[in-house]
């Protein structure tokens, strides 16, 4: 069964940290670019951070730049999102997605929602006192 499973969400105080994981089963992640997206109540889903197949290229939305770090361990078939200095506005359901990109396509294209690929079910992140 092909699936992506996110984990690591939870409740954290402002300024705190969380590390999200996105584990793949049924397929090999190293053939895909990976993106982390989030959706807050009443808002559209947005791309947060993305990483190329090899991991040598990354993209961050301006709202998380300098606070979030995306990484991947292809041997473990897992992608991570380290989130530091969390703010209440980071509260959302976080999703990971896997999609193939055409050769030489900038990795930020992965952070644009497009048809195809695989999506996880999401993990809730709540930043509150």
DRENZA-526153 format. One record per residue: residue number from 1; residue in three letters; chain; x, y, z of N, C-alpha, C, O, CB in turn. Coordinates in Angstrom, 3 decimals. Glycine has a CB too. Layout:
# residues N
NUM:Ala:A:X:Y:Z:X:Y:Z:X:Y:Z:X:Y:Z:X:Y:Z
...
This chain:
# residues 129
1:Unk:A:0.845:-1.193:0.000:0.000:0.000:0.000:0.880:1.243:0.000:1.772:1.380:0.838:-0.956:0.006:1.224
2:Unk:A:0.629:2.137:-0.933:1.399:3.361:-1.049:0.822:4.407:-0.109:-0.363:4.733:-0.182:1.406:3.874:-2.505
3:Unk:A:1.665:4.932:0.775:1.166:5.977:1.654:2.295:6.802:2.237:3.442:6.364:2.323:0.339:5.378:2.765
4:Unk:A:1.927:8.021:2.638:2.795:8.912:3.398:2.139:9.125:4.751:0.934:9.359:4.838:3.035:10.280:2.649
5:Unk:A:2.937:9.042:5.797:2.398:9.206:7.141:3.203:10.262:7.878:4.410:10.123:8.076:2.413:7.867:7.914
6:Unk:A:2.499:11.336:8.285:3.141:12.382:9.060:3.013:12.080:10.551:2.048:11.457:10.995:2.529:13.755:8.729
7:Unk:A:3.997:12.531:11.306:3.960:12.398:12.756:4.784:13.519:13.375:5.541:14.204:12.688:4.489:11.007:13.206
8:Unk:A:4.625:13.691:14.671:5.428:14.670:15.398:4.706:15.950:15.760:5.268:16.812:16.436:6.609:15.009:14.606
9:Unk:A:3.466:16.085:15.316:2.712:17.277:15.671:2.316:17.266:17.138:2.516:16.280:17.847:1.477:17.396:14.800
10:Unk:A:1.756:18.377:17.576:1.314:18.474:18.959:1.109:19.907:19.368:1.078:20.821:18.544:2.306:17.813:19.881
11:Unk:A:0.970:20.079:20.675:0.767:21.401:21.270:2.105:21.890:21.826:2.783:21.169:22.557:-0.331:21.358:22.396
12:Unk:A:2.468:23.098:21.479:3.734:23.667:21.945:3.525:25.144:22.242:2.689:25.799:21.618:4.869:23.468:20.890
13:Unk:A:4.280:25.660:23.188:4.185:27.077:23.524:4.937:27.918:22.494:5.852:27.424:21.834:4.740:27.337:24.941
14:Unk:A:4.555:29.176:22.357:5.319:30.058:21.456:6.797:30.056:21.817:7.168:30.089:22.991:4.769:31.496:21.510
15:Unk:A:7.633:30.017:20.786:9.071:29.946:20.993:9.605:28.531:21.062:10.818:28.320:21.040:9.431:30.663:22.236
16:Unk:A:8.716:27.566:21.145:9.121:26.172:21.250:9.462:25.550:19.905:9.460:26.215:18.869:8.036:25.378:21.908
17:Unk:A:9.755:24.249:19.951:10.174:23.529:18.754:9.405:22.213:18.609:8.964:21.609:19.587:11.685:23.260:18.795
18:Unk:A:9.267:21.805:17.376:8.726:20.491:17.045:9.478:19.963:15.836:9.986:20.727:15.016:7.189:20.556:16.768
19:Unk:A:9.539:18.650:15.742:10.130:18.018:14.563:9.102:17.091:13.950:8.694:16.104:14.561:11.433:17.243:14.922
20:Unk:A:8.689:17.418:12.741:7.728:16.587:12.021:8.475:15.570:11.170:9.554:15.848:10.646:6.792:17.455:11.141
21:Unk:A:7.887:14.400:11.044:8.431:13.348:10.185:7.400:12.966:9.144:6.196:13.015:9.398:8.851:12.111:11.014
22:Unk:A:7.870:12.592:7.993:7.019:12.118:6.897:7.634:10.813:6.407:8.673:10.815:5.746:6.901:13.190:5.722
23:Unk:A:6.996:9.716:6.731:7.521:8.399:6.375:6.727:7.808:5.219:5.497:7.846:5.205:7.483:7.451:7.589
24:Unk:A:7.445:7.270:4.262:6.806:6.676:3.095:6.819:5.162:3.187:7.763:4.558:3.697:7.498:7.131:1.815
25:Unk:A:5.761:4.571:2.686:5.726:3.118:2.559:5.099:2.768:1.217:4.227:3.479:0.718:4.936:2.463:3.735
26:Unk:A:5.553:1.672:0.648:5.011:1.242:-0.629:5.686:1.867:-1.835:5.407:1.478:-2.969:3.570:1.543:-0.674
27:Unk:A:6.570:2.830:-1.612:7.340:3.415:-2.699:8.619:4.029:-2.144:8.766:4.192:-0.933:6.507:4.475:-3.457
28:Unk:A:9.537:4.365:-3.037:10.846:4.872:-2.627:10.869:6.388:-2.738:10.690:6.947:-3.821:11.972:4.250:-3.485
29:Unk:A:11.090:7.044:-1.608:11.034:8.504:-1.573:12.124:9.176:-2.394:11.945:10.309:-2.841:11.124:8.974:-0.161
30:Unk:A:13.255:8.498:-2.600:14.367:9.182:-3.259:14.102:9.432:-4.744:14.935:10.030:-5.426:15.639:8.370:-3.098
31:Unk:A:12.978:8.992:-5.240:12.598:9.276:-6.615:11.694:10.499:-6.722:11.227:10.849:-7.805:11.910:8.075:-7.217
32:Unk:A:11.452:11.151:-5.562:10.479:12.231:-5.520:11.022:13.471:-4.817:11.806:13.378:-3.872:9.219:11.762:-4.831
33:Unk:A:10.589:14.626:-5.300:10.725:15.841:-4.502:9.639:15.801:-3.429:8.568:15.231:-3.633:10.611:17.144:-5.394
34:Unk:A:9.931:16.409:-2.296:9.013:16.370:-1.160:8.690:17.785:-0.712:9.555:18.661:-0.688:9.612:15.556:0.007
35:Unk:A:7.450:17.986:-0.362:7.044:19.278:0.155:6.276:19.147:1.456:5.538:18.184:1.666:6.209:20.008:-0.865
36:Unk:A:6.460:20.124:2.319:5.619:20.276:3.504:4.663:21.438:3.240:5.073:22.518:2.817:6.485:20.524:4.806
37:Unk:A:3.398:21.191:3.496:2.358:22.188:3.332:1.613:22.331:4.656:1.710:21.474:5.534:1.388:21.803:2.177
38:Unk:A:0.884:23.406:4.781:0.051:23.553:5.966:-1.251:24.241:5.604:-1.340:24.989:4.631:0.788:24.340:7.056
39:Unk:A:-2.257:23.962:6.419:-3.558:24.580:6.220:-4.134:24.958:7.565:-4.414:24.105:8.407:-4.513:23.640:5.458
40:Unk:A:-4.305:26.259:7.749:-4.912:26.778:8.967:-6.420:26.878:8.756:-6.873:26.951:7.614:-4.307:28.163:9.353
41:Unk:A:-7.207:26.884:9.837:-8.659:26.984:9.699:-9.064:28.212:8.892:-8.621:29.327:9.170:-9.316:27.028:11.072
42:Unk:A:-9.908:27.994:7.896:-10.404:29.098:7.094:-9.429:29.621:6.063:-9.718:30.607:5.385:-10.794:30.195:7.975
43:Unk:A:-8.282:28.981:5.931:-7.280:29.438:4.967:-6.961:28.344:3.953:-7.228:27.163:4.178:-6.000:29.875:5.692
44:Unk:A:-6.389:28.762:2.845:-5.992:27.804:1.828:-4.704:27.087:2.250:-3.906:27.602:3.033:-5.802:28.508:0.468
45:Unk:A:-4.537:25.894:1.705:-3.306:25.157:1.957:-2.149:25.878:1.256:-2.269:26.319:0.113:-3.427:23.675:1.464
46:Unk:A:-1.039:25.983:1.969:0.104:26.696:1.417:1.386:25.877:1.555:1.535:25.095:2.494:0.265:28.048:2.106
47:Unk:A:2.296:26.063:0.622:3.595:25.400:0.690:4.478:26.070:1.718:4.579:27.297:1.749:4.279:25.404:-0.676
48:Unk:A:5.116:25.282:2.555:5.968:25.786:3.627:7.438:25.593:3.283:8.238:26.525:3.370:5.637:25.087:4.949
49:Unk:A:7.778:24.382:2.895:9.177:24.079:2.595:9.232:22.862:1.694:8.410:21.954:1.811:9.996:23.840:3.893
50:Unk:A:10.199:22.848:0.799:10.323:21.738:-0.149:11.786:21.366:-0.337:12.687:22.174:-0.113:9.686:22.103:-1.505
51:Unk:A:11.998:20.124:-0.752:13.353:19.620:-0.909:13.430:18.756:-2.150:12.491:18.031:-2.480:13.795:18.827:0.333
52:Unk:A:14.565:18.842:-2.837:14.750:18.091:-4.075:14.960:16.601:-3.777:15.105:16.192:-2.625:15.946:18.654:-4.870
53:Unk:A:14.972:15.810:-4.848:15.150:14.359:-4.704:16.436:14.018:-3.958:16.455:13.144:-3.091:15.158:13.690:-6.076
54:Unk:A:17.499:14.715:-4.305:18.803:14.411:-3.704:19.000:15.085:-2.360:19.858:14.686:-1.574:19.912:14.825:-4.635
55:Unk:A:18.199:16.112:-2.102:18.346:16.860:-0.853:19.296:18.030:-0.956:19.531:18.713:0.041:18.812:15.953:0.224
56:Unk:A:19.851:18.285:-2.129:20.835:19.363:-2.245:20.208:20.710:-2.549:20.914:21.716:-2.625:21.834:19.031:-3.314
57:Unk:A:18.910:20.747:-2.721:18.228:21.998:-2.991:16.971:22.084:-2.142:16.184:21.139:-2.072:17.888:22.127:-4.485
58:Unk:A:16.793:23.237:-1.495:15.642:23.422:-0.626:14.984:24.766:-0.909:15.584:25.661:-1.504:16.053:23.323:0.851
59:Unk:A:13.748:24.882:-0.469:12.990:26.124:-0.601:12.198:26.332:0.675:11.689:25.378:1.265:12.048:26.094:-1.849
60:Unk:A:12.098:27.592:1.100:11.305:27.944:2.276:10.420:29.138:1.957:10.841:30.087:1.297:12.217:28.253:3.486
61:Unk:A:9.195:29.069:2.437:8.336:30.234:2.369:8.921:31.328:3.256:9.574:31.037:4.258:6.888:29.883:2.795
62:Unk:A:8.690:32.568:2.891:9.247:33.689:3.655:8.818:33.642:5.120:9.573:34.046:6.004:8.818:35.017:3.033
63:Unk:A:7.623:33.155:5.371:7.082:33.155:6.729:7.815:32.211:7.670:7.704:32.344:8.889:5.632:32.788:6.694
64:Unk:A:8.566:31.256:7.117:9.258:30.278:7.973:10.763:30.304:7.791:11.484:29.594:8.491:8.745:28.884:7.688
65:Unk:A:11.245:31.110:6.864:12.671:31.155:6.569:13.459:31.526:7.837:13.111:32.475:8.539:12.958:32.168:5.428
66:Unk:A:14.509:30.772:8.110:15.327:31.015:9.289:14.832:30.316:10.535:15.545:30.268:11.537:15.403:32.465:9.547
67:Unk:A:13.623:29.771:10.495:13.063:29.079:11.665:12.861:27.586:11.401:13.019:26.767:12.306:11.730:29.717:12.067
68:Unk:A:12.515:27.237:10.175:12.245:25.843:9.817:13.394:25.301:8.978:14.028:26.031:8.216:10.902:25.717:9.047
69:Unk:A:13.648:24.002:9.136:14.671:23.329:8.338:14.121:22.004:7.826:13.661:21.166:8.601:15.966:23.103:9.168
70:Unk:A:14.175:21.829:6.519:13.727:20.570:5.913:14.952:19.706:5.625:16.008:20.210:5.242:12.903:20.830:4.599
71:Unk:A:14.793:18.408:5.814:15.880:17.478:5.516:15.272:16.138:5.129:14.088:15.883:5.349:16.848:17.323:6.734
72:Unk:A:16.101:15.301:4.553:15.601:13.981:4.173:16.665:12.933:4.436:17.863:13.191:4.323:15.177:13.958:2.692
73:Unk:A:16.199:11.750:4.787:17.069:10.589:4.957:16.514:9.510:4.040:15.614:8.758:4.414:17.135:10.102:6.471
74:Unk:A:17.058:9.448:2.852:16.518:8.514:1.870:16.711:7.058:2.301:15.937:6.184:1.909:17.175:8.747:0.517
75:Unk:A:17.733:6.804:3.099:17.943:5.441:3.585:16.793:5.005:4.495:16.444:3.826:4.554:19.285:5.340:4.337
76:Unk:A:16.211:5.974:5.199:15.080:5.675:6.087:13.747:5.973:5.421:12.689:5.794:6.024:15.196:6.472:7.381
77:Unk:A:13.804:6.434:4.161:12.570:6.744:3.429:11.714:7.761:4.183:10.491:7.642:4.242:11.762:5.462:3.183
78:Unk:A:12.381:8.762:4.756:11.713:9.717:5.629:12.233:11.128:5.363:13.415:11.337:5.091:11.919:9.335:7.107
79:Unk:A:11.319:12.080:5.450:11.647:13.500:5.353:11.235:14.166:6.655:10.242:13.784:7.273:10.941:14.171:4.126
80:Unk:A:12.000:15.158:7.063:11.761:15.828:8.339:11.538:17.321:8.130:11.981:17.906:7.141:12.938:15.597:9.297
81:Unk:A:10.844:17.914:9.083:10.716:19.357:9.143:10.975:19.773:10.588:10.138:19.557:11.464:9.303:19.835:8.644
82:Unk:A:12.130:20.366:10.826:12.462:20.890:12.136:11.907:22.300:12.235:12.245:23.166:11.428:13.996:20.868:12.384
83:Unk:A:11.064:22.526:13.216:10.409:23.822:13.372:10.834:24.429:14.698:10.533:23.889:15.763:8.861:23.684:13.296
84:Unk:A:11.523:25.537:14.631:11.987:26.251:15.820:11.315:27.610:15.912:10.729:28.100:14.946:13.516:26.412:15.799
85:Unk:A:11.409:28.203:17.083:10.849:29.548:17.302:9.416:29.626:16.798:9.045:30.554:16.079:11.711:30.617:16.602
86:Unk:A:8.632:28.654:17.180:7.253:28.574:16.686:6.414:29.745:17.173:6.583:30.240:18.287:6.608:27.264:17.122
87:Unk:A:5.510:30.169:16.306:4.619:31.286:16.586:3.170:30.802:16.518:2.887:29.793:15.872:4.861:32.456:15.588
88:Unk:A:2.260:31.506:17.171:0.841:31.111:17.082:0.345:31.015:15.638:-0.507:30.181:15.332:-0.025:32.107:17.846
89:Unk:A:0.863:31.844:14.767:0.428:31.806:13.371:0.939:30.590:12.610:0.564:30.380:11.457:0.877:33.049:12.670
90:Unk:A:1.786:29.793:13.238:2.212:28.525:12.637:1.193:27.404:12.891:1.330:26.301:12.362:3.584:28.118:13.190
91:Unk:A:0.189:27.695:13.691:-0.842:26.697:13.986:-1.572:26.291:12.714:-2.110:27.134:11.996:-1.842:27.238:15.021
92:Unk:A:-1.583:25.000:12.449:-2.201:24.484:11.222:-2.086:22.963:11.221:-1.398:22.370:12.052:-1.529:25.096:9.944
93:Unk:A:-2.771:22.361:10.276:-2.513:20.961:9.962:-1.397:20.926:8.928:-1.466:21.603:7.902:-3.808:20.233:9.437
94:Unk:A:-0.372:20.135:9.207:0.781:20.055:8.323:0.732:18.758:7.531:0.525:17.677:8.083:2.092:20.152:9.124
95:Unk:A:0.926:18.889:6.239:0.888:17.756:5.325:2.220:17.625:4.601:2.887:18.623:4.328:-0.262:17.908:4.315
96:Unk:A:2.600:16.402:4.294:3.717:16.219:3.376:3.183:15.647:2.066:2.157:14.966:2.031:4.805:15.286:3.992
97:Unk:A:3.893:15.937:1.015:3.508:15.475:-0.315:4.750:15.076:-1.086:5.829:15.633:-0.883:2.718:16.565:-1.077
98:Unk:A:4.591:14.121:-1.960:5.680:13.649:-2.816:5.229:13.743:-4.268:4.121:13.347:-4.628:6.097:12.185:-2.453
99:Unk:A:6.121:14.276:-5.082:5.776:14.417:-6.497:7.064:14.410:-7.313:8.108:14.862:-6.844:4.957:15.726:-6.755
100:Unk:A:6.983:13.905:-8.511:8.155:13.960:-9.382:8.188:15.321:-10.075:7.149:15.875:-10.435:8.135:12.799:-10.430
101:Unk:A:9.379:15.840:-10.253:9.572:17.096:-10.973:10.383:16.828:-12.231:11.267:15.972:-12.240:10.277:18.153:-10.078
102:Unk:A:10.080:17.553:-13.274:10.860:17.419:-14.500:12.284:17.902:-14.279:12.549:18.750:-13.427:10.205:18.200:-15.647
103:Unk:A:13.180:17.349:-15.054:14.590:17.708:-14.956:14.775:19.229:-15.009:14.213:19.902:-15.873:15.388:17.036:-16.082
104:Unk:A:15.567:19.756:-14.077:15.933:21.172:-14.005:14.796:22.065:-13.500:14.945:23.287:-13.478:16.376:21.649:-15.365
105:Unk:A:13.678:21.487:-13.098:12.624:22.306:-12.503:13.065:22.778:-11.128:13.496:21.958:-10.317:11.293:21.519:-12.409
106:Unk:A:12.973:24.075:-10.834:13.364:24.549:-9.504:12.546:23.871:-8.409:11.360:23.593:-8.584:13.200:26.067:-9.413
107:Unk:A:13.190:23.613:-7.294:12.534:22.879:-6.227:11.330:23.641:-5.681:10.407:23.031:-5.140:13.521:22.590:-5.108
108:Unk:A:11.327:24.961:-5.814:10.183:25.717:-5.291:8.899:25.359:-6.020:7.812:25.621:-5.506:10.438:27.216:-5.403
109:Unk:A:8.997:24.768:-7.202:7.805:24.307:-7.908:7.084:23.226:-7.122:5.871:23.060:-7.252:8.174:23.787:-9.292
110:Unk:A:7.824:22.495:-6.311:7.210:21.449:-5.491:6.298:22.075:-4.444:5.351:21.430:-3.994:8.291:20.577:-4.811
111:Unk:A:6.564:23.318:-4.046:5.764:23.976:-3.024:4.493:24.610:-3.585:3.746:25.262:-2.857:6.589:25.026:-2.331
112:Unk:A:4.257:24.422:-4.849:3.007:24.848:-5.471:2.121:23.620:-5.595:2.542:22.596:-6.133:3.252:25.523:-6.873
113:Unk:A:0.908:23.719:-5.102:0.006:22.575:-5.148:-0.336:22.263:-6.602:-0.749:23.142:-7.359:-1.283:22.849:-4.324
114:Unk:A:-0.157:20.999:-6.980:-0.390:20.582:-8.357:-0.955:19.167:-8.352:-0.820:18.442:-7.366:0.921:20.656:-9.197
115:Unk:A:-1.582:18.780:-9.445:-2.128:17.407:-9.505:-1.035:16.365:-9.462:0.117:16.623:-9.811:-2.957:17.215:-10.768
116:Unk:A:-1.427:15.177:-9.023:-0.498:14.058:-9.040:0.271:13.902:-7.749:0.183:14.730:-6.842:0.457:14.214:-10.164
117:Unk:A:1.025:12.822:-7.686:1.842:12.583:-6.512:1.038:11.973:-5.376:-0.084:11.498:-5.553:2.481:13.867:-6.057
118:Unk:A:1.656:12.008:-4.205:1.041:11.413:-3.022:0.963:12.455:-1.910:1.800:13.352:-1.811:1.838:10.169:-2.551
119:Unk:A:-0.067:12.311:-1.078:-0.270:13.191:0.072:-0.475:12.349:1.320:-1.054:11.264:1.274:-1.480:14.136:-0.154
120:Unk:A:0.018:12.877:2.438:-0.296:12.277:3.715:-1.609:12.815:4.263:-2.258:13.661:3.648:0.826:12.521:4.702
121:Unk:A:-1.987:12.307:5.431:-3.258:12.695:6.041:-3.126:13.918:6.941:-4.130:14.504:7.344:-3.821:11.542:6.835
122:Unk:A:-1.914:14.297:7.252:-1.702:15.512:8.033:-1.485:15.255:9.514:-1.906:14.236:10.061:-2.865:16.424:7.862
123:Unk:A:-0.815:16.211:10.148:-0.613:16.184:11.589:-0.837:17.587:12.129:-0.375:18.568:11.547:0.810:15.661:11.953
124:Unk:A:-1.548:17.673:13.244:-1.931:18.972:13.793:-0.775:19.570:14.585:-0.166:18.903:15.422:-3.181:18.841:14.684
125:Unk:A:-0.489:20.823:14.309:0.468:21.602:15.104:-0.275:22.787:15.693:-0.874:23.580:14.965:1.695:22.076:14.240
126:Unk:A:-0.235:22.905:17.006:-0.899:24.004:17.702:0.129:24.734:18.538:0.798:24.138:19.382:-2.072:23.494:18.587
127:Unk:A:0.249:26.031:18.297:1.189:26.861:19.051:0.371:27.825:19.898:-0.278:28.734:19.380:2.179:27.635:18.097
128:Unk:A:0.412:27.614:21.197:-0.435:28.388:22.092:0.140:28.346:23.494:0.837:27.404:23.872:-1.882:27.857:22.080
129:Unk:A:-0.168:29.400:24.269:0.261:29.420:25.672:-0.643:28.516:26.483:-0.460:28.385:27.694:0.245:30.862:26.246
